[in-house]
Amino acid sequence: MRRMGWLLALIVVGWALTASADCGCAQGLEPSCYVTFRTNEWILISTVFPIDYFTAHSTTETPFLLGWSVETVDGAVVRGTVFDDVVGWGQDFVWDMTDGAGRDVGPGFYRILVSTTAGVVSADVRLVSCCTPCVACWSCCLCSTCPNGGGGRCPTVCGEPYLVLDIDSTKSCCGLSFQFYWGWTIP
């Protein structure tokens, strides 16, 4: 009877571990603070060195940017760019939600890192898919209900640099985009 109880407990624990491993969840890898974007929104990345950075670090020199990268929460690099020459701190970057090979990345948690001469500045993002798959002729271009994306940042330590993330542009779920410009000239 006692052996049967242990065997049953072992089977239940094994089943629970197997079920939780197959659920597709990022077990324990979810960051404590992140900004949510949709997978069809391009992210504008700005590095900010606040005024109190210079007093906290007793420096008058503004750090330069050396490159930027995006990685999954487990550390696998999705995309990276290293600059041949240093870039001023006021330079913004855009991540178009593709990997190094130009393929769209999937929903999940990612970390954006900007390398500077003063160290690495990072921010976590969560990408959610809003484009519905094509199940009928007219349904593939619709955006399903999902959290509002873009903008904001997590709290930062006083005197430390941080990243500001915002929506740069939005691409169509269908892969087609049309832009119309209206203008006139007064003679």
C-alpha positions, 0 to 999 in steps of 0.5 A: 500500500505504501509503495503504491502511494509513492508510485502514484505520487511519482507519476503525478509529479512526473505528469505535472512536470511534463505538462508544464514543460509542454505548455509553451510558457517561459517558465521563470523567464518573464522579466519583472518589468517590460514594455508591450509591443505588437509584432507588426510595430517597429520599435524606436530605441532612444538612449537617454543619459539624464542630467544626474548621470553626470553628477552621479558619475563625476564626469562631463563626457557624454558616452558614445554608442558602440552598437545595439542588439536584441536577444531572447530572455535566455540570452540567444542573440536575435539581431545585432549591429556593431558600429564601425565608428562611434555614434553620438548618444543622440542617435535613435535606432529602429528595430523592425522586428526581424532577426539577423536573416530578415525573418520576422520574430515571433511573440515572446519576451526580448531584451534590447541592449545598447552598448555604450562607452560607459557600459550596456543599457537594456530594456525588456519588451514583450511582443504580442501577435495581433495579426490573425492567420489567413483562415478565410479570404478576407480575414488575414488582414484583421488585427485581433484584440490584444494589449495596447503596444508601445511607449513608456519605460520601466522605472530606472535608478537615479543617475543611470542611463536608460532606454526609451522605447516607442512605436516608430511605425506599424506594418500591415498584417497583410504585408502590403502598405499604402502611403498617400501624400497630399500637398499643394503649392501656392503660386 
